[in-house]
């Protein structure tokens, strides 16, 4: 922390959510969240095609595909809020990007629960979230939110 005697203001030496490196990092995070949504849409579309062509599809495939697709706009909203300085939104992105891939892969490993093609497509969507988890734990974004409080 530095204090300027003339103005008696205190500032912290952290990155600003508006600086170019932080903006670039959030843009990349947003791209990966969009990729997650796109793969989730492909998964749900594939389930629909399989159902229309009279292949066996279970309610689990529909529900899980729909839930993961519905999470994409929510995650995107949190990324947008975090890029504007919202620490709670940033924490939500970090938490979801860490737990969702583990949950997706963990459920996919349950024998007989879903077909191999479904597990592979869901695993691809999880990879996009792994990238988000890595980026949100990187130095640039951690520095932007290293202070205390709701806004940086």
N, C-alpha and C positions, 0 to 999 in steps of 0.2 A: 504494500500500500504506500501511496505517496500523498503527502499533504502539501498543498500550496499555501504558504503563509498569507499571501496577499488576498486570496479569496476564501481561505479556510475551508476548501472543499476536499473531500477525500475520494480518491478514485482507486479502483483495483486494476492491476495489470493483467487483465484477461482479454480474450478476443471478444469482439462485439458480434452479435448475431447478424449484423448488417455488413460486416467486412467481406472482402472478395473471397478469401479462402473459405470462410464459413458458408457464404452463399453457394459457392461451388460444391462444397461438401453436401449441403442440403439438397441441391439440385440432383446430385448423384444418388442420394438416398431416395429422393422422389422418383427417380428413374427406376430404381430397383423395386420400389413399392408398386409402380405402374406395371413392371414386368411380372411381379407376383400376381397382380390382378388379371393381367392378360393370360397367364398360364392357368389361373383358376377358371377363367372364362372358357378356355380351351377344354379343360377337364369337364366342366359342366356341359359344354356342347357335345363332347364325346359321349358322355353318359346319355344325352338326349338321342344322339344318332344310334347308339347301341340299343336303346329302348325302342326306337322307331323301326329298327331292322330286326326286331324280335329276339335280340340277344338278352340273356338274363342280366337284369340290373336290380339291385336291392334298394330299399329305402335309405340304407346307410350311405350309398353312393350319392344319391340325390341330396340328402340333408347335409352331408359333410361338404360336398361340392358347393352347395348354396351358401353355407355358412362361411366358408373360406373366401368365396367371391364377395360376399357382403362385407367382409373385413377389409378388403382392399380400399374402398372409398373412405372408410373410417380411419385406416392407417394414413392415407393420403392427407386427410384433414388434420390429423395430429402432426404430421410432418410440416404442413403449412403453418400451423400454430407455433410449432417449435422454431421454425425459421424466423418467426416474428418475435421470438424471445420468450415464449411460454415454457418455463421449466417443467410444469406438470405434463404438458404435451410431450416434451422431450423424454421425460421419464417413461411415459406410456409407450412411446415408440421403442425405446430401448428394451423395455420389459417384454413387449409383444414380439419384437424381432428376435429375442433370445428364447422365449418359451414356445412359440408356435412351431419352429422347425423341429424342436425336440418332440413335441406332441405329435406332429404330423408323422415323423419317421417312426416314433414309438408305436403309434396305432397301426401304421403300415406293416410293421413287423409281426403283428398278431396273425398267426397262421389262419388262412381261410376267411379272413374278414373282408378282404378286397382283392380283386384280380391284380395280376402283376402289372398290366398296363396302367391301371389306376395308381398303383403305388409309385410307379416310375414318374408319371406326370405330377403327382403330388410332391414327390421328392424334388423335381425340378423347381416347383414353386417355392419349396422350402429353401433351396439354394439361394434364391433371390433374397429371402429374409435373412439368411446367414450373412450375406453381404451387407445388409442394413445393420445387423448387429455389430459387425466388425467396424463399419464406418461410424456408428454412433458411440463406439468406445475408443475411437481414434483421438489423437491429440487435438486436432482442430476443433471438433465438436465438444470434447470434454472441456477445453479451455473456454469456449463460449459460455458454458454453463457451470463454471467452477465456483462462482460466487453463491451466496445464500439468497434465499427469497424466491418469489415466483417469477419475476422478470429480471433479466440481466441488463 
